[in-house]
Structure formats: C-alpha cells, structure tokens
Amino acid sequence: MTMKLDRATTDYHRSALKQAMRRQVRRMHGQEAAAAITRVSGQTLSDYGNADNPRHADTHCPVDVMLDLTLDGGPVLLSEICRLAGGSFVPLPRPDADAEWAREIAAAVRECGEAASVLCLALGNGGTVTADEIREMGIMQELSEGIDALCTLRAHCERVMSRRDG
C-alpha cells in the first residue's frame, strides 16, 4: 500500500496558476487565438484558467502547452510558476542585446516605481499593509514585475562581465 502525502501546493498556489493562465490567454488575444498555436481547444484553455467551477479545480495546463503559449505570447504563466517556487524568471539576453540597456533600465525604473507607488497608497490607509490590500491592489504582481525587470538588468550585466573582451 502506498502512503499518500499532502501536496506541496496549496489552494493559493493553484488559484494563482489559474489567474496566471487567464492572463496568459488574454496576452494571446483570447482563447481561440491561443488555441491556434497549441494542441488543445479554446475550451480546454478556458478550463485551465477556470477557478470558479469546482469541476476544474485540478485541471491545469500541461507543460508542452505552456511552452507553446510562452514561446508565442511571453512567459506570463512561466513567470508565475517561478514566483510560486520562490524564484524569478529571467530571460537570457539576446546576443545583440547591448542596444537594450536604455529599454531595460527604463523598464526597471517604471516597474519598481509602480510597485513603490502602490505600496505607498496601501501604507496611506493606516500606516500598514493588509492582506486584503495586497490582493485588491495587485501588490504582489507589481513587486514581481519590478523584481523581474531588475533581474533582466542583472542578467545583462552578467553577460557583459562574462565576455572575454570585457
């Protein structure tokens, strides 16, 4: 007899995956557009993001479908998985990325500024930040976007440092 252990993921994790799946599909301009580049239907993609129907509580996106969506529409779901696992998705800089410094710096300043702004708004409501404010104001998402932008800059710096002509 095999002993069944508790799952490592929680309802919070699984809900976050479903929310990220919905954002991924929106980024792809809807279910049918997203389905066109995967092996699954638009309805199946909808089921992966459906957090309202208990029937779909354990219906999640397979990794090959996630890869199709990521390669075509960006790493929305992949980034969320990295965050839930305690990390951050950092795309490797393109070989010709030296011209990207200004864009990457602007993104880091913008994303970190947005995170700081939403945190200050929350702090303005009594001097502390509540769990409800974190959820309702999207604070985790704003912080994650700032972290990702800084990680992209760091990866670019590491690439420059690793060059032989340095």
C-alpha positions as CSV (number, residue, x, y, z in Angstrom):
1,M,0.0,0.0,0.0
2,T,1.4,3.4,-1.0
3,M,1.1,6.2,1.6
4,K,-0.3,9.4,0.2
5,L,1.4,12.6,1.4
6,D,-0.1,16.1,1.4
7,R,0.5,18.1,-1.8
8,A,3.2,20.7,-1.6
9,T,1.0,23.2,-3.3
10,T,-1.9,25.0,-1.6
11,D,-5.2,26.3,-2.8
12,Y,-3.5,29.7,-3.0
13,H,-0.8,28.3,-5.4
14,R,-3.4,26.6,-7.6
15,S,-5.6,29.7,-7.7
16,A,-2.5,31.8,-8.7
17,L,-1.8,29.3,-11.5
18,K,-5.3,29.7,-12.8
19,Q,-5.1,33.5,-12.6
20,A,-1.8,33.4,-14.5
21,M,-3.3,31.2,-17.1
22,R,-6.1,33.7,-17.7
23,R,-3.5,36.5,-18.0
24,Q,-1.5,34.3,-20.5
25,V,-4.6,33.7,-22.7
26,R,-5.5,37.5,-22.6
27,R,-2.0,38.3,-23.7
28,M,-2.6,36.0,-26.6
29,H,-5.7,37.9,-27.6
30,G,-8.2,35.2,-26.4
31,Q,-8.9,31.5,-26.2
32,E,-9.2,30.8,-29.9
33,A,-6.0,32.7,-30.8
34,A,-4.1,30.9,-28.1
35,A,-5.7,27.5,-29.1
36,A,-4.5,28.0,-32.6
37,I,-0.9,27.6,-31.6
38,T,-1.4,24.7,-29.2
39,R,-2.6,21.1,-29.3
40,V,-5.7,21.9,-27.2
41,S,-9.0,23.7,-27.8
42,G,-10.1,27.1,-26.6
43,Q,-12.5,25.5,-24.2
44,T,-9.7,23.4,-22.7
45,L,-7.6,26.6,-22.2
46,S,-10.6,28.1,-20.5
47,D,-10.8,25.1,-18.2
48,Y,-7.2,25.6,-17.2
49,G,-8.0,29.1,-16.0
50,N,-11.4,28.3,-14.5
51,A,-11.2,28.9,-10.8
52,D,-15.0,29.2,-10.3
53,N,-16.1,25.7,-11.2
54,P,-15.0,23.0,-8.7
55,R,-15.0,20.5,-11.6
56,H,-11.9,22.2,-12.9
57,A,-10.1,22.8,-9.6
58,D,-7.4,20.3,-10.5
59,T,-7.4,20.9,-14.3
60,H,-4.1,22.7,-15.1
61,C,-2.1,23.4,-18.2
62,P,0.4,20.7,-19.3
63,V,4.0,21.9,-19.8
64,D,4.1,21.4,-23.6
65,V,1.0,23.7,-23.9
66,M,2.6,26.2,-21.5
67,L,5.7,26.2,-23.7
68,D,3.7,26.8,-26.8
69,L,2.0,29.8,-25.1
70,T,5.2,31.1,-23.7
71,L,7.1,31.0,-26.9
72,D,4.3,32.8,-28.7
73,G,3.0,35.1,-26.1
74,G,5.7,35.6,-23.5
75,P,6.4,34.0,-20.1
76,V,3.2,35.0,-18.2
77,L,2.4,31.6,-16.7
78,L,6.0,30.5,-16.5
79,S,6.9,33.6,-14.6
80,E,4.1,32.9,-12.1
81,I,5.4,29.3,-11.6
82,C,8.9,30.7,-10.9
83,R,7.5,33.2,-8.4
84,L,5.4,30.5,-6.6
85,A,8.6,28.3,-6.4
86,G,10.4,31.2,-4.7
87,G,12.3,32.4,-7.8
88,S,12.0,34.8,-10.7
89,F,12.1,34.0,-14.4
90,V,15.0,35.8,-16.1
91,P,15.1,35.5,-19.9
92,L,18.6,35.2,-21.3
93,P,19.8,38.4,-23.0
94,R,19.9,38.2,-26.8
95,P,23.5,38.1,-28.2
96,D,22.8,41.6,-29.7
97,A,21.3,43.0,-26.5
98,D,23.8,45.8,-26.0
99,A,21.4,48.2,-27.6
100,E,18.8,47.2,-25.0
101,W,20.3,49.0,-22.0
102,A,18.1,52.0,-22.1
103,R,14.9,50.0,-22.6
104,E,15.9,47.6,-19.7
105,I,16.8,50.5,-17.4
106,A,13.5,52.3,-18.2
107,A,11.5,49.1,-17.6
108,A,13.2,48.6,-14.2
109,V,12.6,52.2,-13.1
110,R,9.0,52.1,-14.3
111,E,8.2,48.7,-12.8
112,C,9.9,49.4,-9.4
113,G,8.2,52.9,-9.3
114,E,4.8,51.3,-9.9
115,A,5.5,48.8,-7.1
116,A,6.6,51.6,-4.7
117,S,3.6,53.7,-5.7
118,V,1.0,51.0,-4.9
119,L,2.8,50.2,-1.6
120,C,2.7,53.8,-0.6
121,L,-1.0,54.0,-1.4
122,A,-1.6,51.0,0.8
123,L,0.5,52.5,3.6
124,G,-1.5,55.7,3.3
125,N,-4.6,53.8,4.6
126,G,-3.5,53.5,8.2
127,G,0.3,53.0,8.1
128,T,0.3,49.3,7.4
129,V,-0.4,46.9,4.5
130,T,-3.1,44.3,4.9
131,A,-3.6,41.0,3.1
132,D,-6.8,42.5,1.6
133,E,-4.8,45.4,0.2
134,I,-2.1,43.1,-1.2
135,R,-4.8,41.2,-3.1
136,E,-7.0,44.0,-4.1
137,M,-4.3,46.4,-5.2
138,G,-2.2,43.7,-7.0
139,I,0.8,44.4,-4.9
140,M,2.4,41.0,-5.3
141,Q,2.1,41.4,-9.1
142,E,3.6,44.9,-9.1
143,L,6.5,43.7,-6.9
144,S,7.1,40.7,-9.1
145,E,7.2,42.8,-12.2
146,G,9.8,45.1,-10.6
147,I,11.9,42.1,-9.5
148,D,11.8,40.6,-13.0
149,A,12.9,43.9,-14.6
150,L,15.8,44.2,-12.2
151,C,16.7,40.5,-12.8
152,T,16.8,41.2,-16.5
153,L,19.3,44.0,-15.9
154,R,21.4,41.8,-13.7
155,A,21.5,39.1,-16.4
156,H,22.6,41.6,-18.9
157,C,25.4,42.8,-16.6
158,E,26.4,39.2,-16.0
159,R,26.6,38.6,-19.8
160,V,28.8,41.7,-20.2
161,M,31.1,40.5,-17.3
162,S,31.4,37.0,-18.9
163,R,32.8,38.3,-22.2
164,R,36.4,37.7,-22.8
165,D,36.9,41.2,-24.2
166,G,35.2,42.5,-21.0
